[in-house]
Amino acid sequence: MLPRVVVIFTFGQRRQHVERARWRGRRRGEWVKRSVGKKPGSALVVAREARSLSFVQAVRLRSPGGWADLVIEEEERPEPAETDVLIEVHAAALTRDELNWPVDRLPAIPSYEVSGIIAEVGAAVTGFEIGDGAYGLTGFERDGVAAEFAAIPADRLAHKPVSLSHVEASSLPLAGLSAMQGLFDHGRLEPGQRVLIHGGAGGVGSFAVQLAKVRGAHVIASAAGSRVSAAGELGSDEVIDHQEHDFTEVDPVDLVFDTVGGPRLARSPAVVRPGGRIVSVAERPPMGFGSEEGVESTFFIVEPNAHQLDELTRLADEGRLRVLVDSTFSLDRVKEAFQRLQSGNAVGKVVLTIHDD
Ligand SMILES: NC(=O)c1ccc[n+]([C@@H]2O[C@H](COP(=O)([O-])OP(=O)(O)OC[C@H]3O[C@@H](n4cnc5c(N)ncnc54)[C@H](OP(=O)(O)O)[C@@H]3O)[C@@H](O)[C@H]2O)c1
């Protein structure tokens, strides 16, 4: 008698296994049919339909800055290059000011954070298979992901955290990487240091609060309105309602991480100890900013980083990183989604849902 082989999966491995089983296929078109793929709407059927599609829906920004100029267009399904994957976009997260970014390559597809299922794999890609759940920050130099399908360089992606939905996973890359790079690469935050995070319940700030706590820092968040309680629930040691109190009255901090800009950034040198740092992701400080107080200041643009994305995946799957999702909108409601972001009332990320989870 043959020995019985028992395969034991952890919960996370089982989810990945099921996702893969649904989608198992050969590269570029030769699909291997599996029973789980037969149901209408199943991942395999969706993928086959995708292959038969010549055109997909995508959001296009026609002029910088204005959500009023967003249109939904039918366009040719993108073809992945050798180092790309084609991803069936399930969720695409938005950033409040992002419609100002692609000024030199309009009309552009917005949204640079994606979570979805891999539908096709370029010949030179390793590490991903058709059917894998993947998420990541795409580059700002090319079209974004507010579309039914997107071709993305595989090195911009990581396997999706199994404990998160696509909506939650899409909310993580741009904001989570900005927080990680701002606090640690640029801010050099060490355990035991004090950090003040402006916008502590915003897209970037909500991850910054949690990552700084994981690093063992003392975290002070500034926030307003319903974001005050949210910043506390994320684990901030202190929260300052900046509409009620002057944030410069807190004891000196080693680092200010600014996600807001304007007067809050301008007044920040007053709260940093000499030799401390200010890092902004929202606004470039003027030349010499903070030098009178002996404070170093930096602005940076977030960079895709698959290794750091893996670290965010690990923290999310260990339950140490919560994702604040404010609201979700279907692709055809993209204008409402940007209006919500710009209303000043959002708590966390606003996400477009494009294919069902
Ligand atoms: N340089 C880069 O690579 C990079 C990367 C990511 C994001 N960004 C930029 O960094 C900033 C933060 O991004 P985010 O996704 O965290 O933004 P967000 O969540 O929309 O806003 C961050 C904070 O700004 C305040 N705020 C919210 N809505 C506002 C509004 N309508 N007008 C003015 N202030 C408002 C809130 O802080 P309070 O509750 O404290 O008032 C909020 O928590 C944005 O400007 C974004 O474009 C830059």
The ligand as an ORCA input file, in Angstrom:
! r2SCAN-3c Opt
* xyz 0 1
  N       6.233     62.623     -1.891
  C       5.672     61.436     -2.065
  O       6.271     60.489     -2.571
  C       4.270     61.234     -1.570
  C       3.789     59.942     -1.321
  C       2.520     59.796     -0.763
  C       1.747     60.911     -0.480
  N       2.238     62.136     -0.783
  C       1.520     63.342     -0.426
  O       1.563     63.390      0.996
  C       0.368     63.945      1.501
  C      -0.256     62.952      2.441
  O      -0.816     61.869      1.726
  P      -2.020     61.071      2.382
  O      -2.434     60.031      1.427
  O      -1.669     60.709      3.760
  O      -3.106     62.243      2.399
  P      -4.475     62.398      3.204
  O      -4.758     61.195      4.011
  O      -5.508     62.853      2.222
  O      -4.158     63.652      4.118
  C      -3.135     63.677      5.106
  C      -3.593     64.583      6.229
  O      -3.795     65.901      5.723
  C      -4.914     66.488      6.378
  N      -5.993     66.641      5.359
  C      -6.930     65.779      4.970
  N      -7.722     66.252      4.004
  C      -7.265     67.447      3.758
  C      -7.668     68.420      2.850
  N      -8.693     68.233      2.022
  N      -6.959     69.540      2.832
  C      -5.924     69.708      3.667
  N      -5.493     68.805      4.562
  C      -6.166     67.694      4.611
  C      -5.367     65.511      7.421
  O      -4.621     65.734      8.614
  P      -5.289     66.238      9.980
  O      -6.306     65.260     10.424
  O      -4.117     66.274     10.887
  O      -5.838     67.592      9.683
  C      -4.917     64.191      6.818
  O      -4.810     63.163      7.763
  C      -0.472     64.291      0.292
  O      -0.223     65.626     -0.025
  C       0.066     63.379     -0.797
  O      -0.138     63.901     -2.087
  C       3.483     62.330     -1.298
*
